[in-house]
Amino acid sequence: MASCYISTGYTLDCRTASTGGLKAMWVLGGSGNSITGYTLTNTEVSAIGGTGTWFKFQLPKQAASLTETLGVNTTSQSVTFQPELVVNLPKLQTELRDVFVDLVSQNEIYALVEDNNNRYWLVFLDNGGQVSAGSLATGLAYTDLNGATITMTGGEPTSIREVLVSTTIGDVFTSGGFTFES
């Protein structure tokens, strides 16, 4: 019989800041990009192998989110994890339109995000994700978004993984031929 029983509880911590939202996102791009494996240390990713370039997207405050929902089928006794990454990128211009088209065109997206609590999360780690919705808009009112909204979704066998960062995020990616572009 499988060991699928609860083995620990959960204790509330002190009431300290736990801020929502995302600061930054890196997307694995370039030709021949792949994740070939990863190492877990106490359920956190401590090393990642593969090739490609991680491109950084600076995200405006209160304009990006990461949500993970469950897909449960009681008949087949299966569970999938469905991450959704929503980002808003301001200032509609040719460069932003080109980035939008590039993201929409990808068959597999691997993303790394930094949340507003300075924690890093790998999204779409096993199966990759895809852009599932998006729009370019000028807005209507003066304070409306003039830019792009992009939604990326996926289906994974495991939940999103936190990345164990002891020095820099680049140190975690030393197992392969990864590079980082700011």
C-alpha positions, 0 to 999 in steps of 0.5 A: 500500500502506498504511503499517502497518509498525512505525516505532519501538521501545520503551525501558524507562524507569527503575524509578520508580513507575507506580501502577495504578488511577484517582483520578477519573472525569468523565462527559459528561451533561446534555441535548444532550451531544455531542463534535463533534471533537478536536485531536491534538498528537503523538497526545495530545488537546489540544482538544475541542469539543462541548457538555454538562456533565462530572460528576465522580465521586471514586473510592475508592483501589484501586476503579476500573480502565481496561482496553482489549482488542483485537478482531481479525478476521483474515478481514476484516482489522479491529481494534477497541479495546474499552475497559472502565471498572469503578468501585466507588462506596461507601455505598449510599444513595438518592443513589448509587442515583439515580446508578446508575440515571442511568448505566444509562439512558444510550445513550452515555457519554463518560468522562474518567479521571484515573489514579494517575499524574496522567495523563488519558485519554478513553474511548469518544471516537468511538462512546460507551460503555454500562453493560454490567454493574452491581450494587447490594449491601449486602455480607456481611462488615463490610469488603465493599463496601456500594455500587455496581459499574458496568462501562462498555464500548465499541467504538472504531476507535482506542485510548484517547487521553491528554489533554495537560494543561498547566494544568487539565483545563478548559482542554482543553475550551475549544473548545466549550460544556462545563462541569465540575461537581465 
